[in-house]
Amino acid sequence: MMLALGLFVFMRQTLPFQNMQRDAEYRWPSNARVGKRDAFQFLGVGEEKITLGGELYPELTGGHLSLTALRLMAEDGKAWPLLSGSGMIYGMFVINSISDTGTEFFSDGSPRKISFTLTLTRVDESLAAVYGDLSKQAETLVSNAKDAATKLTSTLGF
């Protein structure tokens, strides 16, 4: 697994990307002053975008079916968690755009090569919020496991 966006897994059989560009903005507006340099004030974190690009060869990799799955996810209008294959959590992302170009066609008109670009924008407030939600989920799982263990031991008479 290279990357996962929600339940969609980027790998050789689906949508292997060859490049990943990550852009983060930080807002520092300026205020002009007479006889001095401009004064700057940090207003916070701006947009974070990730752009994935690559080429698909449908005989070896994913093709239009993989791109269609992502288009359906985009049409849902939901944010999806983005995780790397190494376990890094990038945050919650929406799909802004999907672009593909087919070239070198088979006799039936299907492309032998599909170049694609996928643009994602982060929409969560912070990774702390994402991790906070994960810790609440973990607490719930542990609590449910304890309850199940208690029921099991009482049923068995321990």
C-alpha positions in Angstrom: 0.0 0.0 0.0 1.3 3.4 -1.0 -1.5 5.5 0.4 -5.1 5.2 1.5 -7.8 7.8 1.1 -10.8 6.5 3.1 -11.3 2.9 1.9 -9.6 3.5 -1.5 -6.0 2.1 -1.4 -3.4 3.4 -3.8 -1.2 0.5 -5.0 0.0 -0.9 -8.2 -3.3 -2.7 -9.0 -5.4 0.5 -8.5 -3.8 3.9 -8.9 0.0 3.9 -8.4 1.1 7.5 -8.4 4.6 8.5 -9.5 4.7 11.9 -7.8 3.2 13.5 -4.8 3.4 17.3 -4.2 2.4 18.7 -0.8 1.8 22.4 -0.4 1.0 24.1 2.9 0.2 27.8 3.3 0.7 30.0 6.4 -1.0 33.3 6.5 1.2 36.4 7.3 -0.6 39.5 6.1 1.4 42.8 6.2 0.5 46.3 7.4 2.3 49.2 5.8 4.0 51.7 8.2 5.4 55.1 7.5 9.2 55.2 7.6 9.5 51.5 8.7 9.3 48.1 7.3 5.9 46.6 7.0 4.5 44.9 10.1 3.5 41.3 9.8 1.1 39.3 11.8 0.6 35.5 11.8 -3.1 34.7 11.4 -2.7 30.9 11.3 -2.4 28.0 9.0 -3.9 28.3 5.5 -4.7 25.7 3.0 -2.9 22.4 2.7 -3.1 20.6 -0.7 -1.7 17.3 -1.9 -1.4 16.7 -5.7 -0.8 13.1 -6.9 0.1 12.4 -10.5 1.2 9.5 -12.5 0.6 7.3 -15.5 -1.5 4.2 -15.6 -1.0 1.3 -18.0 -4.4 -0.6 -17.7 -2.7 -3.9 -18.7 -0.4 -3.7 -15.7 -2.0 -1.2 -13.3 -5.4 0.3 -12.5 -7.4 2.1 -15.1 -10.7 3.9 -15.6 -12.4 1.7 -12.9 -10.0 3.1 -10.3 -10.5 6.7 -11.5 -14.3 6.1 -11.5 -14.1 5.0 -7.8 -12.4 8.2 -6.9 -14.9 10.3 -8.9 -17.7 8.6 -7.0 -16.0 9.4 -3.7 -15.6 13.1 -4.8 -19.3 13.3 -5.8 -20.2 12.2 -2.2 -18.8 15.5 -1.0 -17.3 13.9 2.1 -13.9 14.3 3.7 -11.8 11.1 3.9 -8.8 10.3 6.1 -5.5 10.2 4.2 -2.9 7.7 5.5 0.5 6.8 4.1 1.7 3.2 3.7 4.2 3.9 6.5 1.3 4.8 8.9 1.6 8.6 8.8 -1.8 10.3 9.2 -2.0 13.4 6.9 -5.5 14.4 8.1 -9.0 14.6 6.6 -9.0 15.5 2.9 -11.6 16.2 0.2 -11.1 15.5 -3.5 -11.0 18.8 -5.4 -10.2 17.6 -8.9 -9.5 14.6 -11.0 -7.9 14.9 -14.4 -6.9 12.2 -16.8 -5.7 12.0 -20.4 -5.7 8.7 -22.4 -3.1 8.2 -25.1 -1.8 5.3 -27.3 -5.1 3.6 -27.9 -6.0 0.0 -28.6 -8.2 -0.8 -31.6 -11.3 -0.7 -29.5 -10.6 2.9 -28.4 -9.5 2.2 -24.9 -6.2 3.8 -23.9 -3.0 1.9 -23.3 -1.7 4.8 -21.2 -3.6 7.1 -18.9 -1.9 10.1 -17.3 -3.8 11.4 -14.2 -3.7 14.2 -11.7 -5.6 14.1 -8.4 -5.8 17.2 -6.1 -6.8 16.9 -2.5 -7.4 19.6 0.1 -7.2 19.2 3.8 -10.3 20.2 5.8 -9.8 19.2 9.4 -8.7 21.8 11.9 -5.6 19.9 13.2 -4.0 16.5 13.6 -4.7 16.8 17.3 -8.4 16.7 16.6 -8.0 13.7 14.4 -5.9 11.9 17.0 -8.3 13.0 19.7 -11.2 11.3 17.8 -9.0 8.2 17.4 -8.3 8.0 21.1 -12.0 8.3 21.9 -12.6 5.4 19.5 -9.8 3.4 21.1 -11.3 4.0 24.6 -14.7 2.8 23.4 -13.1 -0.3 21.9 -11.2 -1.1 25.1 -14.4 -0.5 27.2 -16.4 -2.8 24.9 -13.6 -5.5 25.1 -13.7 -5.3 28.9 -17.5 -5.6 28.9 -17.3 -8.6 26.6 -14.6 -10.2 28.8 -16.7 -9.6 31.9 -19.7 -11.2 30.3 -17.7 -14.2 29.1 -16.1 -14.8 32.5 -19.5 -14.5 34.3 -21.0 -16.9 31.7 -18.2 -19.5 32.2 -18.5 -19.1 36.0 -15.0 -17.6 36.7 
